Structures are given as structure tokens and as C-alpha cells.
Amino acid sequence: MDRYTSTARERWQMRQSEPQPQGWVLALFGWIFAGLGLLLSILVIGNLSAILGLVFGILTKRIEQRNTQGILIIVLSSVGIGIGLLIFIIFAAQGFVEGLIRGYNEHYQSGR
């Protein structure tokens, strides 16, 4: 066997190091969903879109050898999810405090 003939393992490694053709499709969907998730993070649909962007970002990072694009999609989606959760927590805390105030007023002002 010739010394310079590539083995099956070497050919497989060379194929694995090449950029995968489906990577750009995942990246495109990742950018779309991450952007929508960031823009619409106030709404529930925005958070669902950001979660989809996060999934596509992770898949892009795994498939493509250029990790930067996948990481940027993951960060953008995470920011959208974080903003949505922060807004949800603010509204939940506001409702909790209003419930406490209403309960306090009903309890202590009903005895007059």
C-alpha cells in the first residue's frame, strides 16, 4: 500500500472538517428567530421565537466549524428570553403587590 494513500479515517476526518451545506440554513433560521425573539420579547410569541432561535443557534454551533455565528445567535436569543422573563417577573410582582394591598384594605377597612 502506498504511503501517501489516504485511509478511510483520514477521508472521514477531511469530510468532517469541511463546512456542512445545511449549516447556513440553520444559521439563517437562527438569526430570524433570535431577531424576532429580541424584538417581540414583550410578548409570549417573542419568547417562543427566542427559544427557537436558541435551539437553532446551538445546532449552528455544533454543525459549523465557525463557532462565532452560533454563539452570537445563542447570545441574541438569550437576551430576548431574559428581557421577556424580566417583564414577566415585573408584571407578576406588580399583581402580587396589588393583591396584597387589596386584601389589606378589605380586611382592615371592612370593620369600620
MOPAC internal coordinates of N, CA, C and O (Angstrom, degrees):
PM7 1SCF
backbone

  N    0.0000 0     0.00 0     0.00 0    0    0    0
  C    1.4478 1     0.00 0     0.00 0    1    0    0
  C    1.5238 1   108.96 1     0.00 0    2    1    0
  O    1.2310 1   121.08 1   -41.89 1    3    2    1
  N    1.3049 1   115.55 1   138.11 1    3    2    1
  C    1.4602 1   120.08 1  -177.36 1    5    3    2
  C    1.5228 1   110.22 1   -71.69 1    6    5    3
  O    1.2310 1   120.72 1   -37.97 1    7    6    5
  N    1.2832 1   116.22 1   142.03 1    7    6    5
  C    1.4653 1   122.23 1  -176.67 1    9    7    6
  C    1.5288 1   111.35 1   -66.00 1   10    9    7
  O    1.2310 1   119.83 1   150.36 1   11   10    9
  N    1.3200 1   117.94 1   -29.64 1   11   10    9
  C    1.4575 1   121.01 1  -174.59 1   13   11   10
  C    1.5249 1   113.25 1   -96.10 1   14   13   11
  O    1.2310 1   119.92 1  -173.12 1   15   14   13
  N    1.3021 1   117.76 1     6.88 1   15   14   13
  C    1.4575 1   120.52 1   176.42 1   17   15   14
  C    1.5219 1   108.47 1   -79.25 1   18   17   15
  O    1.2310 1   120.66 1   -48.24 1   19   18   17
  N    1.3267 1   116.35 1   131.76 1   19   18   17
  C    1.4640 1   119.00 1  -178.29 1   21   19   18
  C    1.5265 1   110.24 1   -76.41 1   22   21   19
  O    1.2310 1   121.39 1   -39.51 1   23   22   21
  N    1.2902 1   114.95 1   140.49 1   23   22   21
  C    1.4596 1   120.60 1   178.20 1   25   23   22
  C    1.5233 1   109.12 1   -83.35 1   26   25   23
  O    1.2310 1   121.14 1    -7.77 1   27   26   25
  N    1.3032 1   115.43 1   172.23 1   27   26   25
  C    1.4666 1   120.15 1   179.33 1   29   27   26
  C    1.5229 1   110.56 1   -63.08 1   30   29   27
  O    1.2310 1   120.27 1   141.60 1   31   30   29
  N    1.3178 1   117.09 1   -38.40 1   31   30   29
  C    1.4593 1   120.53 1   179.80 1   33   31   30
  C    1.5292 1   110.76 1   -64.68 1   34   33   31
  O    1.2310 1   120.22 1   137.08 1   35   34   33
  N    1.3259 1   117.19 1   -42.92 1   35   34   33
  C    1.4602 1   120.36 1   178.98 1   37   35   34
  C    1.5231 1   111.35 1   -64.42 1   38   37   35
  O    1.2310 1   120.40 1   139.04 1   39   38   37
  N    1.3348 1   116.85 1   -40.96 1   39   38   37
  C    1.4634 1   119.62 1   177.42 1   41   39   38
  C    1.5249 1   110.46 1   -63.92 1   42   41   39
  O    1.2310 1   120.04 1   140.10 1   43   42   41
  N    1.3296 1   117.53 1   -39.90 1   43   42   41
  C    1.4658 1   121.35 1   178.53 1   45   43   42
  C    1.5253 1   110.48 1   -64.37 1   46   45   43
  O    1.2310 1   120.29 1   137.88 1   47   46   45
  N    1.3412 1   117.05 1   -42.12 1   47   46   45
  C    1.4583 1   120.50 1   179.19 1   49   47   46
  C    1.5263 1   111.12 1   -65.59 1   50   49   47
  O    1.2310 1   120.31 1   142.94 1   51   50   49
  N    1.3214 1   117.02 1   -37.06 1   51   50   49
  C    1.4626 1   119.89 1   177.91 1   53   51   50
  C    1.5257 1   110.84 1   -66.22 1   54   53   51
  O    1.2310 1   120.40 1   140.87 1   55   54   53
  N    1.3251 1   116.84 1   -39.13 1   55   54   53
  C    1.4628 1   119.91 1   177.71 1   57   55   54
  C    1.5239 1   111.18 1   -67.60 1   58   57   55
  O    1.2310 1   120.11 1   144.05 1   59   58   57
  N    1.3235 1   117.39 1   -35.95 1   59   58   57
  C    1.4586 1   120.63 1  -179.64 1   61   59   58
  C    1.5194 1   111.91 1   -70.33 1   62   61   59
  O    1.2310 1   119.91 1   150.27 1   63   62   61
  N    1.3213 1   117.77 1   -29.73 1   63   62   61
  C    1.4601 1   120.47 1  -178.17 1   65   63   62
  C    1.5248 1   112.51 1   -80.57 1   66   65   63
  O    1.2310 1   119.87 1   165.03 1   67   66   65
  N    1.3285 1   117.86 1   -14.97 1   67   66   65
  C    1.4579 1   120.60 1   177.49 1   69   67   66
  C    1.5229 1   109.58 1   -74.31 1   70   69   67
  O    1.2310 1   120.06 1   -34.32 1   71   70   69
  N    1.3437 1   117.48 1   145.68 1   71   70   69
  C    1.4673 1   119.38 1   176.18 1   73   71   70
  C    1.5278 1   110.46 1   -61.45 1   74   73   71
  O    1.2310 1   120.95 1   -44.11 1   75   74   73
  N    1.2972 1   115.79 1   135.89 1   75   74   73
  C    1.4606 1   120.60 1  -178.49 1   77   75   74
  C    1.5288 1   109.55 1   -79.55 1   78   77   75
  O    1.2310 1   119.53 1   -39.60 1   79   78   77
  N    1.3261 1   118.50 1   140.40 1   79   78   77
  C    1.4612 1   120.09 1  -177.14 1   81   79   78
  C    1.5252 1   113.23 1   -67.68 1   82   81   79
  O    1.2310 1   119.36 1   152.65 1   83   82   81
  N    1.3162 1   118.83 1   -27.35 1   83   82   81
  C    1.4612 1   119.88 1  -178.61 1   85   83   82
  C    1.5216 1   111.93 1   -83.50 1   86   85   83
  O    1.2310 1   119.64 1   176.14 1   87   86   85
  N    1.3126 1   118.30 1    -3.86 1   87   86   85
  C    1.4615 1   120.84 1  -178.97 1   89   87   86
  C    1.5140 1   112.97 1   -65.12 1   90   89   87
  O    1.2310 1   119.82 1   143.20 1   91   90   89
  N    1.3196 1   117.96 1   -36.80 1   91   90   89
  C    1.4590 1   119.54 1  -178.69 1   93   91   90
  C    1.5193 1   111.31 1   -70.64 1   94   93   91
  O    1.2310 1   119.98 1   149.83 1   95   94   93
  N    1.3274 1   117.65 1   -30.17 1   95   94   93
  C    1.4652 1   120.55 1   177.72 1   97   95   94
  C    1.5269 1   109.70 1   -67.85 1   98   97   95
  O    1.2310 1   120.59 1   135.44 1   99   98   97
  N    1.3287 1   116.48 1   -44.56 1   99   98   97
  C    1.4621 1   119.82 1   177.25 1  101   99   98
  C    1.5194 1   110.93 1   -62.72 1  102  101   99
  O    1.2310 1   120.48 1   139.35 1  103  102  101
  N    1.3285 1   116.68 1   -40.65 1  103  102  101
  C    1.4628 1   120.21 1   179.11 1  105  103  102
  C    1.5264 1   110.90 1   -64.38 1  106  105  103
  O    1.2310 1   120.37 1   139.95 1  107  106  105
  N    1.3276 1   116.90 1   -40.05 1  107  106  105
  C    1.4636 1   120.35 1   179.11 1  109  107  106
  C    1.5243 1   110.82 1   -62.21 1  110  109  107
  O    1.2310 1   120.48 1   131.29 1  111  110  109
  N    1.3314 1   116.68 1   -48.71 1  111  110  109
  C    1.4638 1   119.64 1   177.49 1  113  111  110
  C    1.5268 1   110.86 1   -63.17 1  114  113  111
  O    1.2310 1   120.49 1   142.82 1  115  114  113
  N    1.3188 1   116.67 1   -37.18 1  115  114  113
  C    1.4619 1   120.08 1   177.95 1  117  115  114
  C    1.5119 1   111.97 1   -61.43 1  118  117  115
  O    1.2310 1   120.49 1   134.37 1  119  118  117
  N    1.3381 1   116.66 1   -45.63 1  119  118  117
  C    1.4671 1   119.98 1   179.16 1  121  119  118
  C    1.5229 1   111.19 1   -64.83 1  122  121  119
  O    1.2310 1   120.24 1   139.07 1  123  122  121
  N    1.3273 1   117.15 1   -40.93 1  123  122  121
  C    1.4714 1   120.36 1  -179.21 1  125  123  122
  C    1.5257 1   110.34 1   -63.63 1  126  125  123
  O    1.2310 1   120.41 1   128.44 1  127  126  125
  N    1.3370 1   116.83 1   -51.56 1  127  126  125
  C    1.4623 1   119.53 1  -177.13 1  129  127  126
  C    1.5232 1   112.00 1   -68.69 1  130  129  127
  O    1.2310 1   119.89 1   143.67 1  131  130  129
  N    1.3311 1   117.81 1   -36.33 1  131  130  129
  C    1.4635 1   119.82 1   178.62 1  133  131  130
  C    1.5252 1   110.60 1   -66.92 1  134  133  131
  O    1.2310 1   120.46 1   139.07 1  135  134  133
  N    1.3322 1   116.72 1   -40.93 1  135  134  133
  C    1.4622 1   120.01 1   178.24 1  137  135  134
  C    1.5154 1   112.37 1   -65.46 1  138  137  135
  O    1.2310 1   120.59 1   135.80 1  139  138  137
  N    1.3256 1   116.48 1   -44.20 1  139  138  137
  C    1.4661 1   119.57 1   176.70 1  141  139  138
  C    1.5235 1   111.11 1   -63.40 1  142  141  139
  O    1.2310 1   120.89 1   140.83 1  143  142  141
  N    1.3252 1   115.91 1   -39.17 1  143  142  141
  C    1.4624 1   119.32 1   179.02 1  145  143  142
  C    1.5095 1   112.20 1   -64.17 1  146  145  143
  O    1.2310 1   120.53 1   143.61 1  147  146  145
  N    1.3280 1   116.59 1   -36.39 1  147  146  145
  C    1.4595 1   119.76 1   178.75 1  149  147  146
  C    1.5238 1   110.96 1   -72.87 1  150  149  147
  O    1.2310 1   120.27 1   138.25 1  151  150  149
  N    1.3269 1   117.09 1   -41.75 1  151  150  149
  C    1.4631 1   120.19 1  -178.87 1  153  151  150
  C    1.5280 1   112.52 1   -70.72 1  154  153  151
  O    1.2310 1   120.50 1   143.05 1  155  154  153
  N    1.3179 1   116.66 1   -36.95 1  155  154  153
  C    1.4680 1   120.96 1  -176.50 1  157  155  154
  C    1.5260 1   112.04 1  -105.61 1  158  157  155
  O    1.2310 1   120.21 1  -151.44 1  159  158  157
  N    1.3253 1   117.21 1    28.56 1  159  158  157
  C    1.4619 1   119.43 1  -174.59 1  161  159  158
  C    1.5247 1   112.80 1   -66.47 1  162  161  159
  O    1.2310 1   119.94 1   165.49 1  163  162  161
  N    1.3240 1   117.72 1   -14.51 1  163  162  161
  C    1.4637 1   120.61 1   177.40 1  165  163  162
  C    1.5288 1   110.03 1   -70.37 1  166  165  163
  O    1.2310 1   120.51 1   147.96 1  167  166  165
  N    1.3284 1   116.64 1   -32.04 1  167  166  165
  C    1.4590 1   121.47 1  -176.57 1  169  167  166
  C    1.5245 1   111.10 1   -94.28 1  170  169  167
  O    1.2310 1   120.91 1   -20.08 1  171  170  169
  N    1.3089 1   115.87 1   159.92 1  171  170  169
  C    1.4643 1   121.11 1   178.10 1  173  171  170
  C    1.5255 1   110.45 1   -64.87 1  174  173  171
  O    1.2310 1   120.29 1   141.34 1  175  174  173
  N    1.3274 1   117.05 1   -38.66 1  175  174  173
  C    1.4670 1   120.34 1  -179.75 1  177  175  174
  C    1.5228 1   110.56 1   -63.79 1  178  177  175
  O    1.2310 1   120.44 1   149.82 1  179  178  177
  N    1.3223 1   116.76 1   -30.18 1  179  178  177
  C    1.4583 1   120.24 1   176.97 1  181  179  178
  C    1.5090 1   112.02 1   -66.92 1  182  181  179
  O    1.2310 1   120.66 1   140.25 1  183  182  181
  N    1.3250 1   116.35 1   -39.75 1  183  182  181
  C    1.4656 1   119.41 1   178.18 1  185  183  182
  C    1.5242 1   111.22 1   -68.80 1  186  185  183
  O    1.2310 1   120.16 1   142.29 1  187  186  185
  N    1.3221 1   117.29 1   -37.71 1  187  186  185
  C    1.4662 1   119.48 1   175.97 1  189  187  186
  C    1.5260 1   110.78 1   -64.36 1  190  189  187
  O    1.2310 1   120.89 1   141.37 1  191  190  189
  N    1.3242 1   115.90 1   -38.63 1  191  190  189
  C    1.4631 1   120.03 1   176.90 1  193  191  190
  C    1.5267 1   110.99 1   -65.28 1  194  193  191
  O    1.2310 1   120.28 1   140.47 1  195  194  193
  N    1.3250 1   117.07 1   -39.53 1  195  194  193
  C    1.4667 1   120.35 1   178.23 1  197  195  194
  C    1.5235 1   111.11 1   -65.76 1  198  197  195
  O    1.2310 1   120.28 1   144.18 1  199  198  197
  N    1.3193 1   117.08 1   -35.82 1  199  198  197
  C    1.4702 1   119.97 1   177.26 1  201  199  198
  C    1.5294 1   110.04 1   -65.69 1  202  201  199
  O    1.2310 1   120.42 1   138.84 1  203  202  201
  N    1.3422 1   116.79 1   -41.16 1  203  202  201
  C    1.4707 1   119.63 1   175.42 1  205  203  202
  C    1.5261 1   110.88 1   -63.35 1  206  205  203
  O    1.2310 1   120.50 1   140.31 1  207  206  205
  N    1.3319 1   116.65 1   -39.69 1  207  206  205
  C    1.4593 1   120.08 1   176.46 1  209  207  206
  C    1.5145 1   112.01 1   -62.18 1  210  209  207
  O    1.2310 1   120.79 1   142.75 1  211  210  209
  N    1.3241 1   116.10 1   -37.25 1  211  210  209
  C    1.4642 1   120.67 1   177.46 1  213  211  210
  C    1.5261 1   110.63 1   -63.95 1  214  213  211
  O    1.2310 1   120.40 1   137.08 1  215  214  213
  N    1.3214 1   116.85 1   -42.92 1  215  214  213
  C    1.4691 1   120.72 1   178.61 1  217  215  214
  C    1.5274 1   110.59 1   -63.05 1  218  217  215
  O    1.2310 1   120.41 1   133.98 1  219  218  217
  N    1.3395 1   116.82 1   -46.02 1  219  218  217
  C    1.4618 1   119.80 1   179.09 1  221  219  218
  C    1.5234 1   111.47 1   -66.22 1  222  221  219
  O    1.2310 1   119.94 1   146.78 1  223  222  221
  N    1.3306 1   117.71 1   -33.22 1  223  222  221
  C    1.4594 1   120.23 1   176.55 1  225  223  222
  C    1.5146 1   112.12 1   -65.38 1  226  225  223
  O    1.2310 1   120.53 1   139.12 1  227  226  225
  N    1.3203 1   116.60 1   -40.88 1  227  226  225
  C    1.4692 1   120.40 1   177.86 1  229  227  226
  C    1.5260 1   110.17 1   -65.79 1  230  229  227
  O    1.2310 1   120.41 1   137.85 1  231  230  229
  N    1.3397 1   116.83 1   -42.15 1  231  230  229
  C    1.4658 1   119.63 1   177.97 1  233  231  230
  C    1.5272 1   111.46 1   -64.82 1  234  233  231
  O    1.2310 1   120.31 1   140.66 1  235  234  233
  N    1.3254 1   117.01 1   -39.34 1  235  234  233
  C    1.4640 1   120.35 1   177.97 1  237  235  234
  C    1.5134 1   110.84 1   -63.43 1  238  237  235
  O    1.2310 1   120.63 1   138.37 1  239  238  237
  N    1.3182 1   116.39 1   -41.63 1  239  238  237
  C    1.4648 1   120.51 1  -179.74 1  241  239  238
  C    1.5235 1   110.56 1   -64.48 1  242  241  239
  O    1.2310 1   120.23 1   143.67 1  243  242  241
  N    1.3101 1   117.16 1   -36.33 1  243  242  241
  C    1.4665 1   119.98 1  -179.00 1  245  243  242
  C    1.5241 1   112.59 1   -75.31 1  246  245  243
  O    1.2310 1   120.21 1   142.90 1  247  246  245
  N    1.3223 1   117.20 1   -37.10 1  247  246  245
  C    1.4632 1   119.47 1  -174.50 1  249  247  246
  C    1.5246 1   111.70 1   -82.56 1  250  249  247
  O    1.2310 1   120.14 1   134.17 1  251  250  249
  N    1.3278 1   117.33 1   -45.83 1  251  250  249
  C    1.4543 1   119.54 1  -176.32 1  253  251  250
  C    1.5158 1   110.53 1   -85.03 1  254  253  251
  O    1.2310 1   121.38 1   -29.43 1  255  254  253
  N    1.3043 1   114.96 1   150.57 1  255  254  253
  C    1.4606 1   119.64 1   178.00 1  257  255  254
  C    1.5252 1   110.89 1   -79.85 1  258  257  255
  O    1.2310 1   120.33 1   159.32 1  259  258  257
  N    1.3235 1   116.97 1   -20.68 1  259  258  257
  C    1.4628 1   120.29 1   176.41 1  261  259  258
  C    1.5216 1   107.65 1   -83.84 1  262  261  259
  O    1.2310 1   120.68 1   -79.20 1  263  262  261
  N    1.2947 1   116.30 1   100.80 1  263  262  261
  C    1.4620 1   120.05 1  -175.63 1  265  263  262
  C    1.5180 1   112.73 1   -76.47 1  266  265  263
  O    1.2310 1   119.69 1   162.85 1  267  266  265
  N    1.3290 1   118.19 1   -17.15 1  267  266  265
  C    1.4589 1   120.66 1  -174.28 1  269  267  266
  C    1.5205 1   111.59 1   -61.80 1  270  269  267
  O    1.2310 1   120.11 1   136.08 1  271  270  269
  N    1.3060 1   117.39 1   -43.92 1  271  270  269
  C    1.4578 1   120.38 1  -177.91 1  273  271  270
  C    1.5269 1   111.15 1   -64.63 1  274  273  271
  O    1.2310 1   119.92 1   135.59 1  275  274  273
  N    1.3108 1   117.76 1   -44.41 1  275  274  273
  C    1.4632 1   120.67 1   177.70 1  277  275  274
  C    1.5131 1   112.21 1   -62.90 1  278  277  275
  O    1.2310 1   120.60 1   140.83 1  279  278  277
  N    1.3384 1   116.45 1   -39.17 1  279  278  277
  C    1.4654 1   120.10 1   179.77 1  281  279  278
  C    1.5228 1   110.51 1   -66.89 1  282  281  279
  O    1.2310 1   119.95 1   139.70 1  283  282  281
  N    1.3339 1   117.71 1   -40.30 1  283  282  281
  C    1.4651 1   120.07 1   178.17 1  285  283  282
  C    1.5261 1   111.32 1   -64.00 1  286  285  283
  O    1.2310 1   120.28 1   141.05 1  287  286  285
  N    1.3224 1   117.07 1   -38.95 1  287  286  285
  C    1.4684 1   120.21 1   177.40 1  289  287  286
  C    1.5272 1   109.80 1   -65.09 1  290  289  287
  O    1.2310 1   120.18 1   138.18 1  291  290  289
  N    1.3196 1   117.26 1   -41.82 1  291  290  289
  C    1.4639 1   121.21 1   179.05 1  293  291  290
  C    1.5246 1   110.57 1   -62.65 1  294  293  291
  O    1.2310 1   120.19 1   135.67 1  295  294  293
  N    1.3344 1   117.24 1   -44.33 1  295  294  293
  C    1.4686 1   120.91 1  -179.45 1  297  295  294
  C    1.5203 1   110.57 1   -64.67 1  298  297  295
  O    1.2310 1   120.08 1   135.28 1  299  298  297
  N    1.3294 1   117.44 1   -44.72 1  299  298  297
  C    1.4596 1   121.05 1  -179.92 1  301  299  298
  C    1.5283 1   111.02 1   -61.86 1  302  301  299
  O    1.2310 1   120.32 1   137.41 1  303  302  301
  N    1.3161 1   117.00 1   -42.59 1  303  302  301
  C    1.4666 1   120.65 1   178.32 1  305  303  302
  C    1.5202 1   111.00 1   -66.27 1  306  305  303
  O    1.2310 1   120.45 1   139.80 1  307  306  305
  N    1.3189 1   116.75 1   -40.20 1  307  306  305
  C    1.4637 1   120.29 1  -179.58 1  309  307  306
  C    1.5226 1   111.37 1   -64.86 1  310  309  307
  O    1.2310 1   120.40 1   142.42 1  311  310  309
  N    1.3289 1   116.85 1   -37.58 1  311  310  309
  C    1.4674 1   119.94 1   177.08 1  313  311  310
  C    1.5261 1   110.01 1   -64.46 1  314  313  311
  O    1.2310 1   120.28 1   137.14 1  315  314  313
  N    1.3328 1   117.08 1   -42.86 1  315  314  313
  C    1.4628 1   120.27 1   177.48 1  317  315  314
  C    1.5185 1   112.24 1   -61.47 1  318  317  315
  O    1.2310 1   120.32 1   137.60 1  319  318  317
  N    1.3282 1   117.00 1   -42.40 1  319  318  317
  C    1.4679 1   121.13 1   177.89 1  321  319  318
  C    1.5241 1   110.00 1   -65.32 1  322  321  319
  O    1.2310 1   120.31 1   138.26 1  323  322  321
  N    1.3249 1   117.02 1   -41.74 1  323  322  321
  C    1.4668 1   121.02 1   179.96 1  325  323  322
  C    1.5151 1   112.39 1   -62.88 1  326  325  323
  O    1.2310 1   120.30 1   137.51 1  327  326  325
  N    1.3331 1   117.03 1   -42.49 1  327  326  325
  C    1.4673 1   120.29 1   178.18 1  329  327  326
  C    1.5257 1   109.96 1   -63.72 1  330  329  327
  O    1.2310 1   120.40 1   136.38 1  331  330  329
  N    1.3226 1   116.84 1   -43.62 1  331  330  329
  C    1.4674 1   119.97 1   178.88 1  333  331  330
  C    1.5169 1   112.53 1   -62.16 1  334  333  331
  O    1.2310 1   120.36 1   138.10 1  335  334  333
  N    1.3328 1   116.92 1   -41.90 1  335  334  333
  C    1.4654 1   119.90 1   178.27 1  337  335  334
  C    1.5237 1   111.52 1   -67.12 1  338  337  335
  O    1.2310 1   120.40 1   142.31 1  339  338  337
  N    1.3277 1   116.84 1   -37.69 1  339  338  337
  C    1.4598 1   120.36 1   178.31 1  341  339  338
  C    1.5222 1   110.84 1   -63.19 1  342  341  339
  O    1.2310 1   120.54 1   136.19 1  343  342  341
  N    1.3240 1   116.57 1   -43.81 1  343  342  341
  C    1.4645 1   120.26 1   178.29 1  345  343  342
  C    1.5242 1   110.24 1   -64.54 1  346  345  343
  O    1.2310 1   120.02 1   139.27 1  347  346  345
  N    1.3269 1   117.56 1   -40.73 1  347  346  345
  C    1.4640 1   120.73 1   177.66 1  349  347  346
  C    1.5280 1   110.92 1   -61.66 1  350  349  347
  O    1.2310 1   120.37 1   136.39 1  351  350  349
  N    1.3253 1   116.91 1   -43.61 1  351  350  349
  C    1.4657 1   120.53 1  -179.73 1  353  351  350
  C    1.5248 1   110.67 1   -64.63 1  354  353  351
  O    1.2310 1   120.04 1   140.52 1  355  354  353
  N    1.3323 1   117.53 1   -39.48 1  355  354  353
  C    1.4687 1   120.38 1   178.68 1  357  355  354
  C    1.5208 1   110.39 1   -62.78 1  358  357  355
  O    1.2310 1   120.22 1   133.77 1  359  358  357
  N    1.3465 1   117.18 1   -46.23 1  359  358  357
  C    1.4626 1   119.55 1   179.49 1  361  359  358
  C    1.5251 1   111.68 1   -66.26 1  362  361  359
  O    1.2310 1   119.85 1   142.31 1  363  362  361
  N    1.3175 1   117.88 1   -37.69 1  363  362  361
  C    1.4648 1   120.56 1   178.66 1  365  363  362
  C    1.5232 1   110.31 1   -66.02 1  366  365  363
  O    1.2310 1   120.10 1   137.98 1  367  366  365
  N    1.3232 1   117.42 1   -42.02 1  367  366  365
  C    1.4666 1   120.31 1   178.97 1  369  367  366
  C    1.5209 1   110.60 1   -66.17 1  370  369  367
  O    1.2310 1   120.36 1   141.21 1  371  370  369
  N    1.3244 1   116.91 1   -38.79 1  371  370  369
  C    1.4551 1   120.29 1   178.62 1  373  371  370
  C    1.5290 1   110.61 1   -63.36 1  374  373  371
  O    1.2310 1   120.21 1   136.15 1  375  374  373
  N    1.3213 1   117.21 1   -43.85 1  375  374  373
  C    1.4608 1   120.41 1   177.77 1  377  375  374
  C    1.5148 1   112.15 1   -64.96 1  378  377  375
  O    1.2310 1   120.36 1   142.88 1  379  378  377
  N    1.3343 1   116.91 1   -37.12 1  379  378  377
  C    1.4580 1   120.75 1   178.33 1  381  379  378
  C    1.5223 1   110.83 1   -64.90 1  382  381  379
  O    1.2310 1   120.30 1   135.62 1  383  382  381
  N    1.3280 1   117.03 1   -44.38 1  383  382  381
  C    1.4658 1   120.88 1  -179.70 1  385  383  382
  C    1.5215 1   110.37 1   -66.69 1  386  385  383
  O    1.2310 1   119.86 1   138.80 1  387  386  385
  N    1.3275 1   117.87 1   -41.20 1  387  386  385
  C    1.4648 1   119.89 1   177.51 1  389  387  386
  C    1.5236 1   111.13 1   -62.74 1  390  389  387
  O    1.2310 1   120.26 1   142.39 1  391  390  389
  N    1.3240 1   117.10 1   -37.61 1  391  390  389
  C    1.4598 1   120.25 1   176.35 1  393  391  390
  C    1.5160 1   111.87 1   -64.92 1  394  393  391
  O    1.2310 1   120.26 1   140.26 1  395  394  393
  N    1.3252 1   117.11 1   -39.74 1  395  394  393
  C    1.4637 1   120.24 1   176.48 1  397  395  394
  C    1.5221 1   111.33 1   -63.62 1  398  397  395
  O    1.2310 1   120.31 1   137.28 1  399  398  397
  N    1.3179 1   117.02 1   -42.72 1  399  398  397
  C    1.4675 1   120.57 1  -179.66 1  401  399  398
  C    1.5213 1   110.11 1   -65.20 1  402  401  399
  O    1.2310 1   120.22 1   135.80 1  403  402  401
  N    1.3210 1   117.18 1   -44.20 1  403  402  401
  C    1.4621 1   120.65 1  -179.89 1  405  403  402
  C    1.5351 1   110.41 1   -63.69 1  406  405  403
  O    1.2310 1   120.22 1   136.72 1  407  406  405
  N    1.3210 1   117.19 1   -43.28 1  407  406  405
  C    1.4616 1   120.38 1   178.40 1  409  407  406
  C    1.5213 1   112.07 1   -64.43 1  410  409  407
  O    1.2310 1   120.59 1   140.39 1  411  410  409
  N    1.3192 1   116.47 1   -39.61 1  411  410  409
  C    1.4685 1   120.49 1   177.98 1  413  411  410
  C    1.5210 1   110.21 1   -63.59 1  414  413  411
  O    1.2310 1   120.42 1   133.84 1  415  414  413
  N    1.3317 1   116.81 1   -46.16 1  415  414  413
  C    1.4619 1   120.38 1  -178.90 1  417  415  414
  C    1.5234 1   111.48 1   -64.89 1  418  417  415
  O    1.2310 1   119.86 1   139.21 1  419  418  417
  N    1.3200 1   117.88 1   -40.79 1  419  418  417
  C    1.4665 1   120.14 1   179.88 1  421  419  418
  C    1.5206 1   111.16 1   -67.20 1  422  421  419
  O    1.2310 1   120.54 1   143.42 1  423  422  421
  N    1.3083 1   116.57 1   -36.58 1  423  422  421
  C    1.4578 1   119.73 1  -176.52 1  425  423  422
  C    1.5273 1   111.83 1   -75.31 1  426  425  423
  O    1.2310 1   120.16 1   133.67 1  427  426  425
  N    1.3101 1   117.31 1   -46.33 1  427  426  425
  C    1.4590 1   119.92 1  -172.87 1  429  427  426
  C    1.5145 1   113.71 1   -90.90 1  430  429  427
  O    1.2310 1   119.23 1   160.34 1  431  430  429
  N    1.3093 1   119.08 1   -19.66 1  431  430  429
  C    1.4596 1   119.41 1   179.91 1  433  431  430
  C    1.5233 1   112.17 1   -99.28 1  434  433  431
  O    1.2310 1   119.67 1   175.46 1  435  434  433
  N    1.3171 1   118.24 1    -4.54 1  435  434  433
  C    1.4638 1   119.69 1   178.81 1  437  435  434
  C    1.5269 1   111.27 1   -80.11 1  438  437  435
  O    1.2310 1   119.97 1   163.46 1  439  438  437
  N    1.3205 1   117.66 1   -16.54 1  439  438  437
  C    1.4597 1   120.76 1  -178.05 1  441  439  438
  C    1.5083 1   113.82 1   -83.55 1  442  441  439
  O    1.2310 1   119.27 1   177.05 1  443  442  441
  N    1.2946 1   119.00 1    -2.95 1  443  442  441
  C    1.4711 1   120.97 1  -177.80 1  445  443  442
  C    1.4832 1   113.17 1   -78.03 1  446  445  443
  O    1.2310 1   120.10 1   180.00 1  447  446  445

